[in-house]
């Protein structure tokens, strides 16, 4: 299910643990400082809408495509315009072919 607030959940981790966070809008200024390495999964808007609609059929039913096209896609466009997350990333992966992701931008040191 989506739209669930997990902000009160605390999970202890070892000092040498690696935490992988997967989330939309993860490079927002108020949380971006917490990430050591940023990966952008790149797909076209059409692919994103199709995958999201397929994934969310259970809870959104016949509205799944509209939710992604009319809500999530405009939100992502606004996020990209305001935050410019691609300037922050360490690695870009073309995820058009889900079973064959390809690195399109090698890691670099951000200054």
C-alpha positions as CSV (number, residue, x, y, z in Angstrom):
1,X,0.0,0.0,0.0
2,X,1.2,3.6,-0.6
3,X,0.7,6.8,1.3
4,X,1.6,5.2,4.7
5,X,3.5,7.3,7.2
6,X,6.5,5.4,8.5
7,X,8.3,8.4,10.1
8,X,7.9,7.1,13.6
9,X,9.5,3.7,12.9
10,X,13.0,3.4,14.2
11,X,15.2,0.4,13.3
12,X,18.6,0.1,14.9
13,X,21.5,-0.6,12.6
14,X,25.2,-1.5,13.1
15,X,27.7,1.3,12.6
16,X,29.0,-0.3,9.4
17,X,25.6,-1.1,8.0
18,X,24.6,0.0,4.5
19,X,21.2,1.5,4.1
20,X,19.5,1.6,0.7
21,X,16.6,4.0,0.4
22,X,14.2,3.8,-2.5
23,X,11.9,6.7,-2.9
24,X,10.4,9.3,-5.1
25,X,11.6,12.9,-4.4
26,X,14.5,11.5,-2.3
27,X,16.8,14.4,-3.2
28,X,14.6,17.1,-1.7
29,X,16.7,19.7,0.1
30,X,15.4,18.9,3.5
31,X,16.6,15.3,3.3
32,X,19.3,15.3,0.6
33,X,22.2,15.8,3.0
34,X,21.6,12.3,4.5
35,X,22.6,10.4,1.3
36,X,26.2,9.4,0.6
37,X,25.5,8.0,-2.9
38,X,22.6,8.9,-5.2
39,X,21.3,6.8,-8.0
40,X,18.7,8.0,-10.6
41,X,16.7,5.3,-12.4
42,X,15.8,6.9,-15.7
43,X,12.7,5.8,-17.6
44,X,10.4,7.7,-20.0
45,X,7.2,9.2,-18.6
46,X,5.2,6.7,-20.7
47,X,7.1,3.7,-19.2
48,X,6.7,5.1,-15.7
49,X,2.9,5.5,-16.1
50,X,2.5,2.0,-17.5
51,X,4.6,0.4,-14.8
52,X,2.9,2.4,-12.1
53,X,-0.6,1.6,-13.4
54,X,0.3,-2.1,-13.7
55,X,1.7,-2.2,-10.2
56,X,-1.1,-0.2,-8.5
57,X,-4.1,-2.0,-10.1
58,X,-4.9,-3.7,-6.7
59,X,-5.5,-0.5,-4.8
60,X,-6.4,2.0,-7.6
61,X,-8.3,-0.3,-10.0
62,X,-9.4,1.4,-13.2
63,X,-8.0,4.7,-12.0
64,X,-4.4,3.4,-11.7
65,X,-3.3,4.9,-15.0
66,X,-5.0,8.3,-14.3
67,X,-3.4,8.5,-10.9
68,X,0.0,8.1,-12.4
69,X,-0.6,10.3,-15.4
70,X,-2.5,13.1,-13.7
71,X,-1.0,13.1,-10.2
72,X,2.4,11.5,-10.0
73,X,3.8,12.6,-13.4
74,X,3.0,16.3,-12.8
75,X,4.5,16.0,-9.3
76,X,7.6,14.5,-10.7
77,X,7.9,17.3,-13.3
78,X,7.5,19.9,-10.6
79,X,10.2,18.1,-8.5
80,X,12.6,18.0,-11.4
81,X,12.0,21.7,-12.2
82,X,12.5,22.8,-8.6
83,X,15.2,20.5,-7.3
84,X,17.0,19.5,-10.5
85,X,17.9,16.1,-9.0
86,X,20.1,15.0,-11.9
87,X,22.7,17.6,-10.8
88,X,23.0,15.7,-7.5
89,X,23.3,12.1,-8.6
90,X,26.4,9.9,-8.6
91,X,25.0,7.4,-11.1
92,X,22.3,7.3,-13.7
93,X,20.8,4.0,-14.8
94,X,18.6,3.6,-17.8
95,X,15.9,1.3,-16.5
96,X,13.8,1.3,-19.7
97,X,14.4,-2.5,-20.0
98,X,13.6,-3.6,-16.5
99,X,15.5,-6.8,-16.8
100,X,18.5,-5.1,-18.5
101,X,19.4,-1.9,-16.8
102,X,22.3,0.0,-18.2
103,X,24.6,2.6,-16.6
104,X,24.4,5.7,-18.7
105,X,26.4,8.0,-16.4
106,X,29.5,6.8,-14.5
107,X,30.0,7.8,-10.9
108,X,31.8,11.0,-10.4
109,X,32.7,13.2,-7.4
110,X,30.3,16.0,-6.9
111,X,31.9,19.2,-5.8
